[in-house]
Amino acid sequence: MPGAPAGEEAPAAAAGEADPLVSNGLGSPACERAGQGELSARSRSHCETSGFVASAAPTSNYGIDVHIDKGVLGLSDGGLMSAVQDLFVTPLWMALVWAVHALVVMLEWCFTVDLLAGATAGRLGSALRRMESAFTAPWLALALAVASVLALYHGLIRRRVAETIGQVAVMTAMMAGGLWLILDPAGTVGALGQWADQAAIGTLATAAQGSPERPQRALGAGLEALFTTAVQAPWCYLEFGDVAWCRDPARLDPGLHRAALSIAALEQSLIGCKISPLVACATAGGSSAKVLQRSAELLRKAQSNGAIFLALPANGPARNSINDEGSLLRAICQASRATSCSGSSAAPAQFRTNNSTWSRVGGLLLIVAGLLGLLLLLGFLAQRLLTAAIFSLLYLLLTPAVMLAPAFGESGRMLFRRWGAQLLGTVVAKLIYSFLLGVVLAVLSVIASLSALGWWTQWLLMSALWWGAFTRRHQTLGLLGGGSDSASRRSLAPRFRMREARRLIPGRRRSERREEKRAPLVRPRPGADADRAPRATAASSRSPEAPERRAGHASAEIREADSRREGLIACKREQLGRVLDAREEARAGGGTRRAAELSVRGERIEEEIEDLLRTPAQGAEHDQDVRARPGAPAPGAVAQAPRAAGGGGGGGGRNHRSSRSDTATLAGELGARGDAQSAAHGREQHRPLDPRDHRSARAAKHPAQAQREELKQGARPVPAVGMRNPASG
């Protein structure tokens, strides 16, 4: 802060220089083996200065400098801006930096920590042998006895000798394999795990740099590029407002470089101990002396303006004091007031004042939006990789119990096969996730090289990459063969619709069976004699059930059939949606043949949906065709039939009732549909005719039946009105 005595702030700054994440166990595991030559010289240098392979500077140095004059009581406009930066910008930014640091270290653990090798392998072997003596040995005799009984039953009683011999051989091989895992876990699953680790990191190196050589160096370089892109570049904007000025070595400020070398020489000389207004005194050989030595080394090696600032702790006097002549802020501001800077670096120097508070807030929100996608993606990959390593250990500890399962028949052998597949899958899963991580790092390096686009454009592209890779992770893994189960997940609403549609299918099937049983009463069998149809029609017309009641039942059946048909349509549409999604995934994966097969299946489902939707319309068109046929009653005659029937004789009521049922029967004989929906439609359209018109129509349709009725009743046949008798020629 301006005006603060430098000697008072120096001890606090020096005490806060140690990285709390690295000192508490979140250092890079690869740095412990840096002397073995697995890392590059740059990565080994990072391990020496920060203990973190992805960055040369400690993570705590990525804090944001705030230089705002709050006034005497802190009630001015500067006090509000300082509160916004101290209470919102700085904590949120440091939380993101720490989260990225933790996830990068977790990814290093995934490729460097082996739970089935080293000291862990010895403890694992002893634990498996204890479980074998406590569980496997007591139950092994019983399991073999059960296996013998089952073999005798299938081989001698059921006479499946060849099949039984094969099953016994498979059982023996499975139990022997399980016993081998128990006796030598490091030589079996451990060796396979080491091979998988080497293949995984080689896959990552191939995807990231195009060559599997020196995979540890490729991993370190990839993680460094990731941390630089996700943390260092956004820090440059929040610190200076100009990313190019911060990172470009060609724009290194000469005055800032001289000030950095001066501070480095002073830090190196004060490890003795000498008092200075900028740095604290440190005892030789102590932790503070090591921190000062690393800071001096970073200042001497810095080749950009941002690297010089990152060599010192944030908000310290050597980095953020405007009153001390040798501080970094004074070197780029070239004035005694931070709001009145001059020179080529005046704008980056003034970005930490109150005038740029809202620029920092807006930029931080965009940075947070992008980093959330990165955190989710890295968290997903790290969780899957670590889960695979942990579950390989868990499945291995289940070996003493699972090795007895093959003795209990086919179900036990199926359980053993599933266990073996899961164990193998957890060991080999690193290949898929390592390849995906390598692809992400490769694309990230390509976008980072497009400096001509400007940093904000690059940041938006990288944010889209991170969010896109995370949201489409299941589809990508399904394409690679590792996420088929997750890729098939659906929302709850389609599942409920599918369940409702399936619930309606049995009712529709029962309705179809009832309609098939009633079909002979309405639609005569092909090839039947002409005189049998009138007798069946007459028998149906003498039913004691009233026509209105039958029409009501038919309407209820129609409504039930419609609801079931709608459920079936919903089921078919859901099936069509799944087929179309699978077709798009096949096209995206290059499966042309699979996409063509799915297209044909989709067309077939669409035709079935169209048939279901066209069913009511076809019934209405059929009734119109029936009324348009020669010999069918005209609509006017149907409308006038009740009035004409009112003047009949004493038998008019009987004739009226019989004509009502006979008219419906005649409609069925003329080709009406046999299902419940068309029958009700026919009764509605063919209302009772006048008895005379009805007899004429029936005589025209069936002359033999009309002659028999004439002989019975002793009446003369009535000529058909508007119809031609087929017998007359």
C-alpha positions in Angstrom: 0.0 0.0 0.0 1.3 3.5 -0.7 3.0 5.3 2.1 3.6 2.3 4.3 7.0 1.9 5.7 9.0 -0.6 3.9 10.8 -2.0 6.9 7.4 -3.0 8.5 6.1 -4.8 5.5 9.3 -6.7 4.6 9.2 -9.4 7.3 5.6 -10.2 6.6 6.3 -10.5 2.9 9.2 -12.8 3.3 7.3 -15.0 5.7 4.5 -15.4 3.1 6.7 -16.4 0.2 6.7 -20.2 0.9 4.1 -22.0 -1.2 1.5 -23.4 1.2 0.2 -26.0 -1.4 3.7 -27.5 -2.1 4.7 -27.5 1.6 1.5 -29.4 2.5 1.8 -32.2 0.0 0.5 -30.8 -3.2 3.9 -30.7 -4.9 4.6 -32.5 -8.2 5.3 -36.2 -7.6 7.6 -36.1 -10.7 9.9 -33.6 -8.9 10.9 -36.4 -6.5 12.5 -38.2 -9.4 13.9 -35.2 -11.1 17.4 -36.4 -10.7 16.8 -39.6 -12.7 16.7 -37.7 -16.0 13.0 -38.4 -16.8 12.2 -34.7 -16.9 13.6 -32.0 -19.2 16.1 -29.4 -17.9 13.3 -26.8 -17.8 11.1 -29.0 -15.7 13.9 -29.8 -13.3 14.5 -26.1 -12.9 10.8 -25.7 -12.0 11.1 -28.4 -9.4 14.0 -26.6 -7.8 12.4 -23.2 -7.6 8.7 -24.0 -6.9 8.4 -27.8 -6.4 5.8 -27.7 -9.1 6.6 -29.1 -12.6 4.1 -26.8 -14.4 5.4 -23.5 -13.1 8.7 -21.9 -12.2 7.1 -19.4 -9.7 5.4 -20.5 -6.5 1.6 -20.6 -6.8 1.2 -18.0 -4.1 3.1 -15.5 -6.3 0.1 -15.5 -8.8 -1.8 -13.1 -6.5 -3.0 -9.8 -7.9 -1.4 -6.5 -6.8 -3.8 -3.9 -5.6 -2.5 -0.3 -5.2 -5.4 2.0 -4.3 -5.2 5.1 -2.0 -8.1 4.7 0.4 -7.7 8.0 2.1 -7.5 8.7 5.8 -10.7 6.9 7.0 -11.2 4.6 4.1 -14.6 6.2 3.2 -13.6 7.6 -0.2 -14.3 6.1 -3.6 -10.9 4.4 -3.4 -12.1 2.6 -0.3 -15.0 1.0 -2.2 -12.8 0.0 -5.1 -10.2 -1.5 -2.7 -12.9 -3.5 -0.9 -14.2 -4.9 -4.3 -10.7 -6.0 -5.2 -9.7 -7.3 -1.8 -13.0 -9.1 -1.0 -14.1 -10.3 -4.4 -11.5 -10.2 -7.1 -8.5 -11.5 -5.2 -10.1 -14.4 -3.2 -12.0 -15.6 -6.3 -8.9 -15.6 -8.5 -6.7 -17.3 -5.9 -9.3 -20.0 -5.4 -9.2 -20.7 -9.1 -5.4 -20.8 -9.1 -5.3 -23.2 -6.3 -8.0 -25.4 -7.9 -6.0 -25.6 -11.2 -2.8 -26.4 -9.3 -4.5 -29.2 -7.4 -6.0 -30.8 -10.5 -2.7 -30.6 -12.4 -1.0 -32.4 -9.5 -3.8 -35.0 -9.5 -3.2 -35.7 -13.2 0.5 -36.2 -12.4 -0.5 -38.7 -9.7 -2.5 -40.6 -12.3 0.6 -41.2 -14.4 3.3 -41.5 -11.8 1.7 -43.2 -8.7 1.3 -47.0 -9.0 -0.7 -48.7 -6.3 0.4 -52.2 -7.4 4.2 -51.6 -7.4 6.9 -50.9 -4.8 6.1 -51.1 -1.1 2.4 -51.2 -1.9 2.8 -54.5 -3.8 4.4 -56.2 -0.7 1.6 -55.1 1.6 -1.0 -56.1 -1.0 0.5 -59.6 -1.4 0.5 -60.2 2.4 -3.1 -59.0 2.7 -4.2 -61.3 -0.1 -2.5 -64.3 1.5 -4.1 -63.5 4.8 -7.5 -63.4 3.2 -6.8 -66.6 1.3 -6.0 -68.5 4.5 -9.0 -67.0 6.3 -11.6 -67.4 3.6 -10.5 -69.4 0.6 -8.9 -72.4 2.3 -11.9 -73.2 4.6 -14.5 -73.0 1.8 -12.4 -74.6 -1.0 -13.3 -78.2 0.0 -17.0 -77.4 0.0 -16.8 -75.6 -3.4 -15.0 -78.5 -5.0 -17.6 -81.0 -3.6 -20.4 -78.9 -5.1 -18.5 -78.8 -8.4 -18.1 -82.6 -8.3 -21.8 -83.2 -7.7 -22.8 -80.8 -10.5 -20.3 -82.5 -12.9 -21.7 -85.9 -12.1 -25.3 -84.7 -12.5 -24.7 -83.1 -15.9 -22.4 -85.8 -17.2 -24.1 -89.0 -16.1 -27.7 -88.2 -15.5 -28.3 -85.6 -18.2 -25.7 -87.3 -20.4 -23.9 -84.1 -21.5 -20.5 -85.5 -21.3 -18.6 -83.2 -23.7 -20.2 -80.1 -22.3 -19.5 -81.1 -18.7 -15.8 -81.8 -19.6 -15.5 -78.4 -21.1 -17.2 -76.7 -18.1 -14.9 -78.5 -15.7 -11.8 -77.4 -17.7 -13.0 -73.8 -17.6 -13.7 -74.0 -13.9 -10.2 -75.4 -13.2 -8.6 -72.7 -15.3 -10.5 -69.9 -13.6 -9.7 -71.2 -10.1 -6.1 -71.7 -11.0 -5.9 -68.1 -12.4 -7.4 -66.7 -9.2 -5.0 -68.6 -7.1 -2.1 -67.3 -9.2 -3.3 -63.7 -8.6 -3.3 -64.3 -4.9 0.2 -65.8 -4.8 1.8 -63.2 -7.1 -0.2 -60.0 -7.4 2.8 -57.9 -8.4 3.8 -60.3 -11.2 0.3 -60.6 -12.7 -1.9 -57.6 -12.2 1.0 -55.4 -11.1 3.0 -56.2 -14.3 -0.1 -55.6 -16.4 -0.7 -52.3 -14.6 2.9 -51.1 -15.2 2.5 -52.0 -18.9 -0.8 -50.0 -18.9 0.8 -47.0 -17.2 3.6 -47.0 -19.8 1.2 -47.4 -22.6 -1.1 -44.7 -21.2 1.7 -42.1 -20.9 3.0 -43.1 -24.3 -0.5 -42.6 -25.7 -0.6 -39.2 -24.1 2.8 -38.2 -25.5 1.8 -39.5 -29.0 -1.5 -37.5 -28.9 0.2 -34.3 -27.6 3.5 -34.2 -29.5 3.2 -36.9 -32.2 5.9 -39.2 -30.8 5.9 -41.7 -27.8 9.5 -41.0 -27.0 10.3 -39.6 -23.6 6.8 -39.7 -22.3 7.6 -38.1 -18.9 9.1 -35.1 -20.6 6.0 -34.9 -22.8 3.8 -35.0 -19.7 5.7 -32.3 -18.0 5.7 -30.0 -21.1 2.0 -30.6 -21.6 1.1 -29.8 -18.0 3.3 -26.7 -18.1 1.5 -25.5 -21.3 -1.8 -26.2 -19.6 -1.0 -24.2 -16.5 0.5 -21.4 -18.5 -2.6 -21.1 -20.6 -5.1 -21.5 -17.8 -3.4 -19.4 -15.1 -0.4 -17.4 -16.2 -2.1 -15.7 -19.2 -5.2 -14.7 -17.3 -3.0 -13.5 -14.5 -1.2 -11.2 -16.9 -4.5 -9.6 -17.9 -5.7 -9.1 -14.3 -2.2 -7.8 -13.2 -1.4 -5.5 -16.1 -4.4 -5.4 -18.5 -2.0 -6.3 -21.4 -1.2 -10.0 -21.9 1.3 -9.3 -24.8 3.3 -6.8 -22.7 3.4 -9.4 -19.9 4.5 -12.4 -21.8 6.4 -11.2 -24.9 10.2 -11.3 -24.3 10.6 -8.7 -27.0 8.7 -6.1 -24.9 10.8 -6.5 -21.8 11.1 -3.2 -20.1 14.8 -2.2 -19.6 14.2 -0.3 -16.4 12.2 -3.2 -15.0 15.0 -5.6 -15.9 17.6 -3.5 -14.1 15.5 -3.2 -11.0 15.0 -7.0 -11.0 18.8 -7.6 -11.2 19.3 -5.1 -8.4 16.8 -6.9 -6.2 18.3 -10.3 -7.0 21.8 -9.1 -6.0 20.4 -7.6 -2.9 18.6 -10.8 -1.9 21.7 -12.9 -2.5 23.8 -10.6 -0.5 21.4 -10.5 2.5 21.4 -14.2 3.1 24.1 -13.3 5.6 22.3 -11.2 7.3 22.0 -7.5 6.2 19.1 -5.1 6.7 17.4 -3.7 3.6 14.2 -1.7 3.2 12.9 -4.1 0.4 13.7 -7.6 1.7 13.9 -9.3 5.0 16.9 -10.6 6.7 17.4 -14.4 6.5 19.7 -16.7 8.4 22.0 -18.7 6.2 20.8 -22.3 5.8 17.3 -21.5 6.9 14.0 -21.8 5.0 13.8 -18.1 4.5 17.3 -18.1 3.0 16.2 -20.9 0.5 13.2 -18.8 -0.5 15.3 -15.7 -1.1 17.8 -17.8 -3.1 15.1 -19.2 -5.3 13.6 -15.7 -5.8 17.0 -14.3 -6.8 17.4 -17.1 -9.3 14.0 -16.5 -10.8 14.8 -12.7 -11.1 18.1 -13.4 -12.9 16.5 -16.0 -15.3 13.4 -13.9 -16.1 13.0 -13.0 -19.8 9.6 -11.2 -19.7 8.0 -8.5 -17.6 5.5 -11.0 -16.1 8.2 -13.5 -15.1 10.0 -10.7 -13.2 6.8 -9.9 -11.2 6.1 -13.6 -10.6 9.5 -14.0 -8.9 8.3 -11.9 -6.0 5.3 -12.4 -3.6 2.2 -10.4 -4.5 1.6 -7.1 -2.8 5.1 -7.1 -1.3 7.2 -4.0 -1.0 9.7 -5.2 -3.6 6.9 -5.7 -6.1 4.1 -3.2 -5.3 5.6 -0.2 -3.5 5.5 3.1 -5.2 7.6 5.0 -2.6 10.8 2.8 -2.8 13.0 3.7 -5.7 14.1 0.1 -6.4 10.7 -1.5 -6.4 9.3 -3.0 -9.6 6.2 -0.8 -9.6 8.3 2.4 -9.4 10.5 1.1 -12.2 7.6 0.8 -14.7 5.6 3.8 -13.4 8.5 6.2 -13.4 6.6 8.5 -11.0 5.9 8.8 -7.3 2.1 8.4 -7.7 0.6 5.2 -9.1 -2.2 7.1 -10.8 0.2 9.5 -12.7 2.6 7.1 -14.4 4.6 8.0 -17.5 6.6 6.2 -20.1 5.8 3.2 -22.3 4.8 1.0 -19.4 2.4 3.5 -17.7 -0.8 1.7 -18.7 0.3 -1.7 -17.2 1.5 0.1 -14.0 -1.8 2.0 -13.5 -4.0 -1.1 -14.1 -3.7 -2.0 -10.3 -5.3 1.3 -9.3 -9.0 2.2 -8.6 -9.6 3.3 -12.2 -9.3 -0.3 -13.5 -11.3 -2.0 -10.9 -14.3 -2.8 -13.1 -12.1 -3.8 -16.0 -10.7 -6.4 -13.6 -14.1 -7.5 -12.5 -15.4 -7.9 -16.0 -12.3 -9.8 -17.2 -12.4 -12.0 -14.1 -16.0 -13.1 -14.8 -15.1 -14.2 -18.4 -12.0 -15.9 -17.0 -14.1 -17.7 -14.4 -16.6 -18.9 -17.1 -13.8 -20.5 -19.1 -11.9 -21.9 -16.1 -15.0 -23.7 -14.8 -15.1 -25.7 -18.0 -11.4 -26.6 -17.6 -11.9 -27.6 -14.0 -14.9 -29.8 -14.8 -13.0 -31.5 -17.7 -9.8 -32.0 -15.7 -11.8 -33.1 -12.7 -13.6 -35.7 -14.8 -10.4 -37.1 -16.3 -8.6 -37.2 -13.0 -11.5 -38.8 -11.2 -11.8 -41.5 -13.9 -8.1 -42.2 -13.9 -7.8 -42.3 -10.1 -10.9 -44.4 -9.8 -9.5 -46.9 -12.3 -6.4 -47.2 -10.2 -8.3 -47.5 -6.9 -10.8 -50.0 -8.2 -8.1 -52.2 -9.7 -6.8 -52.6 -6.1 -10.4 -53.2 -4.8 -11.1 -55.9 -7.4 -7.8 -57.5 -6.7 -8.7 -57.8 -3.0 -11.9 -59.6 -4.0 -9.9 -62.4 -5.6 -10.0 -64.8 -2.6 -13.8 -64.8 -2.6 -14.4 -64.7 -6.4 -12.0 -67.6 -7.2 -14.5 -70.0 -5.5 -17.5 -68.8 -7.7 -16.7 -71.0 -10.8 -17.3 -74.2 -8.7 -21.0 -73.3 -8.3 -22.2 -73.7 -11.9 -22.7 -71.5 -14.8 -23.9 -68.5 -12.7 -20.6 -68.7 -10.7 -18.5 -68.8 -13.9 -20.5 -65.8 -15.2 -19.7 -63.9 -12.0 -16.0 -64.8 -12.4 -16.0 -63.6 -16.0 -17.6 -60.3 -15.1 -15.1 -59.8 -12.3 -12.2 -60.5 -14.6 -13.6 -58.1 -17.2 -14.0 -55.4 -14.6 -10.5 -55.9 -13.3 -9.0 -55.8 -16.8 -11.1 -52.8 -17.7 -9.9 -50.8 -14.7 -6.3 -51.6 -15.6 -6.6 -50.7 -19.3 -9.0 -47.7 -18.9 -6.0 -45.4 -18.6 -5.4 -45.8 -22.3 -8.7 -44.2 -23.3 -8.6 -41.3 -20.9 -4.9 -40.7 -21.5 -5.6 -40.5 -25.2 -8.5 -38.0 -24.6 -6.2 -35.9 -22.3 -3.5 -35.9 -25.0 -5.9 -34.8 -27.7 -7.1 -31.9 -25.4 -3.5 -30.8 -24.8 -2.7 -31.0 -28.5 -5.7 -28.8 -29.5 -4.9 -26.4 -26.7 -1.3 -25.9 -27.9 -2.6 -25.3 -31.4 -5.0 -22.6 -30.2 -2.3 -21.0 -27.9 -0.1 -20.6 -31.0 -2.6 -18.4 -32.8 -1.3 -15.2 -31.2 -2.4 -13.1 -34.2 -6.0 -13.6 -33.1 -5.5 -11.7 -29.8 -5.6 -13.2 -26.3 -9.3 -12.7 -25.7 -10.2 -14.5 -28.9 -7.9 -17.3 -27.9 -9.4 -17.5 -24.5 -13.0 -17.8 -25.9 -11.9 -20.5 -28.2 -10.2 -22.4 -25.4 -13.2 -22.0 -23.2 -15.4 -23.4 -26.0 -13.0 -26.3 -26.3 -13.1 -27.1 -22.5 -16.9 -26.8 -22.3 -17.4 -28.7 -25.5 -15.1 -31.5 -24.4 -16.8 -31.8 -21.1 -20.4 -31.7 -22.3 -19.7 -34.2 -25.1 -17.5 -36.4 -23.0 -19.9 -39.4 -23.0 -20.3 -39.3 -26.8 -16.6 -39.0 -27.2 -15.9 -41.9 -24.9 -18.6 -43.9 -26.6 -16.9 -43.3 -29.9 -13.6 -44.5 -28.4 -15.3 -47.5 -26.8 -15.1 -46.4 -23.1 -18.5 -44.8 -22.5 -21.2 -46.8 -24.2 -23.2 -47.1 -20.9 -22.9 -43.4 -20.2 -23.6 -42.3 -23.7 -27.0 -44.1 -23.7 -28.3 -42.1 -20.7 -31.6 -40.3 -21.3 -33.6 -37.8 -19.4 -36.4 -38.8 -17.1 -39.3 -37.4 -19.1 -38.8 -39.8 -22.2 -38.4 -42.7 -19.8 -41.8 -41.9 -18.2 -43.4 -41.5 -21.6 -42.0 -44.9 -22.7 -43.2 -46.5 -19.5 -46.7 -45.1 -20.1 -46.7 -46.3 -23.7 -45.6 -49.8 -22.7 -48.4 -49.9 -20.1 -51.0 -49.3 -22.8 -49.7 -52.0 -25.2 -51.3 -55.0 -23.4 -54.7 -53.3 -23.5 -54.3 -52.7 -27.2 -53.4 -56.4 -27.7 -56.5 -57.5 -25.8 -58.7 -55.2 -27.9 -57.2 -56.6 -31.1 -57.9 -60.1 -29.9 -61.6 -59.2 -29.1 -61.9 -57.6 -32.5 -60.6 -60.7 -34.2 -63.2 -62.8 -32.4 -66.0 -60.5 -33.5 -64.8 -60.2 -37.1 -66.8 -63.2 -38.5 -70.1 -61.6 -37.4 -69.5 -58.5 -39.5 -67.1 -59.5 -42.3 -68.1 -62.8 -44.0 -65.3 -65.3 -44.7 -64.0 -65.3 -48.3 -65.6 -68.0 -50.4 -68.7 -68.5 -48.2 -72.0 -69.2 -49.9 -74.1 -66.2 -50.7 -77.1 -67.5 -48.8 -75.1 -67.9 -45.5 -74.4 -64.2 -45.1 -78.1 -63.2 -44.8 -78.7 -65.9 -42.2 -75.7 -64.7 -40.1 -77.0 -61.1 -40.5 -80.5 -62.1 -39.5 -79.2 -63.8 -36.4 -77.2 -60.8 -35.4 -80.2 -58.6 -36.0 -82.3 -60.6 -33.6 -79.9 -59.8 -30.7 -81.7 -58.7 -27.6 -79.3 -55.9 -27.0 -80.6 -52.5 -27.9 -78.8 -50.7 -30.8 -78.3 -47.6 -28.6 -76.6 -49.7 -26.0 -74.4 -51.3 -28.6 -73.5 -47.9 -30.0 -72.5 -46.8 -26.5 -70.3 -49.8 -26.0 -68.7 -49.2 -29.4 -68.0 -45.6 -28.5 -66.3 -46.6 -25.3 -64.2 -49.2 -27.2 -63.3 -46.5 -29.7 -62.0 -44.2 -27.0 -60.0 -46.9 -25.4 -58.6 -48.0 -28.7 -57.7 -44.3 -29.5 -55.8 -44.0 -26.1 -53.9 -47.2 -26.7 -53.1 -46.1 -30.3 -51.8 -42.8 -29.0 -49.6 -44.6 -26.5 -48.3 -46.9 -29.2 -47.6 -43.8 -31.4 -45.6 -42.2 -28.5 -43.7 -45.4 -28.1 -42.8 -45.5 -31.8 -41.8 -41.9 -31.8 -39.5 -42.4 -28.9 -38.0 -45.4 -30.7 -37.5 -43.3 -33.8 -35.7 -40.6 -31.7 -33.3 -43.2 -30.4 -32.7 -44.5 -33.9 -32.0 -41.0 -35.3 -29.6 -40.2 -32.4 -27.7 -43.5 -33.0 -27.6 -42.7 -36.7 -26.0 -39.3 -36.1 -23.5 -40.8 -33.7 -22.6 -43.4 -36.4 -22.2 -40.7 -39.0 -20.0 -38.7 -36.6 -17.8 -41.8 -36.0 -17.5 -42.7 -39.7 -19.7 -45.7 -39.6 -21.4 -45.3 -43.0 -22.8 -48.8 -43.1 -24.3 -48.6 -39.6 -25.8 -45.2 -40.5 -27.4 -46.6 -43.6 -28.9 -49.5 -41.6 -30.3 -47.1 -39.0 -31.7 -44.9 -41.8 -33.7 -47.8 -43.2 -34.9 -48.7 -39.7 -36.0 -45.1 -39.1 -37.9 -45.1 -42.4 -39.7 -48.3 -41.4 -40.6 -46.8 -38.0 -41.9 -43.7 -39.7 -44.1 -45.8 -42.0 -45.5 -47.6 -38.9 -46.3 -44.2 -37.3 -48.0 -43.0 -40.5 -50.1 -46.2 -40.6 -51.2 -45.6 -37.0 -52.0 -42.0 -37.7 -53.9 -42.9 -40.9 -56.2 -45.5 -39.3 -59.2 -43.2 -38.4 -59.0 -41.4 -41.7 -59.1 -44.6 -43.7 -62.3 -45.6 -41.8 -64.1 -42.4 -42.7 -63.0 -42.7 -46.3 -64.3 -46.3 -46.4 -67.7 -45.2 -45.1 -67.9 -42.6 -47.8 -67.1 -45.2 -50.4 -69.8 -47.5 -49.0 -72.5 -44.7 -49.4 -71.3 -44.0 -52.9 -71.7 -47.6 -54.1 -74.7 -48.6 -56.3 -77.5 -50.0 -54.2 -76.5 -48.0 -51.0 -79.2 -45.9 -49.3 -79.1 -42.3 -50.1 -78.5 -39.7 -47.3 -81.8 -38.1 -48.0 -83.6 -41.4 -47.7 -81.9 -42.0 -44.4 -82.9 -38.6 -43.0 -86.5 -39.0 -44.0 -86.9 -42.6 -42.8 -88.1 -41.8 -39.3 -90.9 -39.5 -40.6 -91.9 -42.1 -43.2 -92.1 -44.8 -40.6 -94.5 -42.9 -38.5 -97.4 -43.6 -40.8 -97.1 -47.4 -40.7 -99.6 -50.0 -39.6 -99.7 -51.9 -36.4 -96.5 -53.7 -37.2 -94.7 -50.5 -37.7 -92.9 -50.5 -34.4 -91.7 -54.0 -34.9 -90.6 -53.2 -38.5 -89.0 -50.1 -37.2 -86.9 -52.0 -34.6 -86.0 -54.7 -37.0 -85.1 -52.2 -39.7 -82.8 -50.4 -37.3 -80.7 -53.5 -36.7 -81.1 -54.7 -40.3 -79.8 -51.4 -41.6 -76.6 -51.7 -39.5 -76.3 -55.3 -40.7 -76.8 -54.2 -44.3 -74.0 -51.7 -43.8 -71.8 -54.5 -42.6 -72.7 -56.6 -45.7 -71.9 -53.7 -48.0 -68.3 -53.7 -46.7 -68.1 -51.8 -43.4 -65.1 -52.3 -41.2 -65.1 -55.1 -38.7 -63.6 -53.2 -35.8 -65.5 -51.4 -33.1 -64.8 -47.9 -34.5 -66.2 -48.5 -38.0 -69.3 -50.3 -36.6 -70.2 -47.4 -34.5 -69.6 -45.0 -37.4 -71.9 -47.2 -39.6 -74.7 -47.1 -37.1 -74.4 -43.4 -36.9 -74.5 -42.9 -40.6 -77.1 -45.6 -41.6 -80.0 -44.6 -39.4 -83.3 -46.6 -39.6 -84.9 -46.7 -43.1 -88.6 -46.9 -44.0 -89.7 -50.6 -43.9 -90.7 -50.4 -47.6 -87.4 -48.9 -48.7 -85.5 -51.4 -46.5 -87.3 -54.4 -48.0 -86.6 -53.0 -51.5 -82.9 -52.6 -50.8 -82.7 -56.1 -49.3 -84.6 -57.6 -52.2 -82.2 -55.9 -54.6 -79.2 -57.2 -52.7 -80.5 -60.8 -52.0 -83.3 -61.8 -54.4 -83.4 -65.4 -53.2 -83.9 -64.3 -49.6 -86.6 -61.9 -50.7 -88.5 -64.6 -52.5 -88.4 -66.9 -49.4 -89.8 -64.0 -47.3 -92.4 -63.4 -49.9 -93.6 -67.0 -49.7 -93.7 -66.8 -45.9 -95.6 -63.5 -45.7 -97.7 -64.0 -48.8 -96.8 -60.6 -50.0 -95.7 -59.3 -53.3 -92.1 -58.1 -53.7 -91.7 -54.4 -53.6 -89.6 -53.0 -56.5 -86.4 -51.3 -55.4 -86.4 -47.5 -55.5 -83.5 -46.1 -57.4 -81.8 -49.5 -57.5 -81.4 -52.2 -60.2 -82.2 -55.8 -59.4 -79.2 -58.0 -60.4 -81.6 -60.8 -61.2 -83.4 -58.8 -63.8 -80.2 -58.3 -65.8 
